[in-house]
Amino acid sequence: MRITVPLCVVTLGLLFNSAHALDRIMIEKFDGAERPQNWAVNFGHWEPKDGVLVARELEQDKHAAASRWQVPFADGVVKLKLRFAGAKGFHVGFDPAPGTLDKQGHLYSLIVTPTQARINKHKDKAKPDSKDEALATAGFSSVEGKWLDLELRTVGDNVRATLSEGTTVLAELEASDATFHVSKPAVVFRAMGGDIQLDDVEVTVTKPADPPQPKAKVKQ
């Protein structure tokens, strides 16, 4: 018998890091009929159904399905379960907080397809010659239709990603870049093509985001 509880975002003070500072944990299980609080949709379909979040690209958007769970942090861990049900690809990553970098566009993403995982540093959209850069890549046999466990950990300029099916580790990736330490205003999710299913999305904030940068005063 399935028990459905109202959808909510749960904040738990359960874990301490080595400095004994209280971590902040956000968990979403999609047991309700609405998306979580502070989960903003930019493009595509992102709706809970049967206890999972179903995401898909919409043809009329002419853009990958994109959404942002607005949990700001500098360092943290993102964990989730995902299943490919027709999607060609899935991204989880970050944008730099406004004013932290002289750059336009995304910061970095873990990109997963049914046969590959990689960490990409994204291009600077303000520079015509800038391109995405693959920092780490791993291939594996097709996982279409299988539930996977994903973990993306960011500490300073270092990123570590793990993708597993049950007890089998499919990919372990590490990357670093001098820009990765900046504050991040949200976790960015993207889906390409058909359906991707998400469940048990968890964000642990181990280092809070810096306060927003004050806007420069304009002289009259």
N, C-alpha and C positions, 0 to 999 in steps of 0.2 A: 504494500500500500504506500503510495507516494504521499508525503506530507509536504504541503506548500506553505511557506511562511512569507510574510510581506517582504518584498525586495528592499534591501537596505545596504548601506555602506557601514561596515563595522570597524571601529577604531579600537585596537587592543593594545594595551601597554604590557606586553608579555616578555619581550626580549631585551637584554642588555648587551651592549658591545663591550669591548675590552676596557673602554674608558668609563664604563658604568653609566653612560648616558642612556636615557630611555629612548628606544626606537619607537617609531610610529608605524603601525601596520594597518593597511587598508585591504579588505577582502571583499570580493564580489562573487556570489554563486549563482546569480540570475534565476532565482526561484520565483520571482514575481513577474508581473506583466509589463513593467516599465524598466527603462534603462536606469543605471545607477545615478545618483546625484553627481553633478559635475562631470557627466560623460557627454561631451558635445559632439554632434555629428556634423561633419563638413560636407561629405559626399557619400552616396550609397545607402544601402539598407543595413541598419544595425538594430536588430530587435530581438528580445528574449523570446524563446519558444521551447517548450518542453524542458525547461531547466538549463538551457544553454543560450549563449548569445550567437545569433546567426548573422553573419556579415556577407554581403555580396556587392559587387559592382553593378551599377545601374547604367544601361546603355545611354539613356538621355543625358547623363552627367558628362560623358566623354572624359572621365577621370576615374582613377582608382578609388574604391571606397575608402574613406578616411574619417577617423574619429580621434578624439583626444579625451583621455581621462585626466582631469585637471588636478593632479596631485603633484605639487612642486617639490623639488629636492635638488641637491647637488650630488650627493652619493646615495645609492640605494640599490635595491634588488627587485626585479620584476619576475614573478613566476606565474605560469598559466598552463592550462591544458588546451590543446588544439587538435582539430581533426579536419583534414582536407576532404571536402564533399563536393568537388567540382572546381574549386579555386585553383588558379595557376600559381599563386604566390601570396605570401603573408609577410608583412613587415611589423616589427615593433621597435620603436626608437624614440628619438628626442629632437626637439628644436632648442637652440640656445635662447635663454631668457633675453628679452629686449635690452639692448645697451651693453651686453656682456662681450660681444664679438663684433668686429668690423666685417660682417658677413651677412648675406641674404640667403635664406633657405634653411633646410634641415641641417642638423648636426651629424648624427650617425644613426644607422639602423642595423638590426639583425634581420636579414632577409632569408626566409625559408620557402622552399618549393617542395613538392613531393619527393625530390631526389637530391636536394642540395641545401646547404646552409652557408651563409657568408655574412661577414661584418663589413658594411660599407661606410666610408666617410663620404658625406654628400658634398656635391659641388657648391660653389659660391655663385648664386644666380646673378649676382652683380657683375660677374666676369665672364664674358662670352666664351673664353677659351678654357674655363674651368670644367672639370669632369668628375663624376663619381669615381671613387678609388676603392677597390676591393682590398681590404687589409688582411683578411683571413677567409679561407674557403674549405669546405669539406663536403664530399659526396657520399651517397648511400643508396641502397635499393629503395624502390618506390614505397612510400608510406601512405598512399591514398587510402582513405577510409579507416585509418588506424588512429587511436588516441595517442598523442605525444605529450611529453612534459618538457616545457621550455623554461629555462632560467637565464636571465640577463642581469649581470652584476656590474655596476660601475663604481669605481673607487678612484678618485682623482682623475688622472689622465688614462687610466687603465680600464679595459673592458674585458669581461670573460662571459662567454655564452656556452650553455650546455643544452643539447637536445637529446631526449631519451625516449625509447619505447619500452615501457615497463622497466625491467632491470638492465636493459641493453642500451648502452650509450651510443648514439648514432654520430654525434659530433661534439667536439670540444674545441672552442675557438678562443683565441686571445688576440687583442689588438690594443694599441695605444696611440695617442696623438696629443699634441700640446694644447689642443682646444677642448678636449673632452671633459675637463674638470668644471666647466662653467655650470651655473645654475640652469635647471631645466623646468619650465613652467608646467609641463604635462607629459604624460606618456602618450606617444603617437602610435596609432594602429592603422594599418592599411591592408586592404584585400584586393586582389586582382582576379577578375573573371568570376567564376561561380562561387558556390557557398564555401565559407570557412566557419567552423563551429568553435566557440571559445567557452571555457568554463574555469571556475576556481581561479580567477585572476586576483593576484595578490601583489601589493606594492609595499615594500619595507623601506622606510626612510631612515637611513643611517647618518646622513648629514643634511640638515635642512638647507633649503635654498637661501641665498643671500637676499636681503631686503631689496625691493625694486630700486633701480637706479633713478635718482631724481632727474626730472627734466630740466634742461638748461633754461635759465631765465632769459627772456628776450628783452633787450634794451629798448626802451620807448624813444 
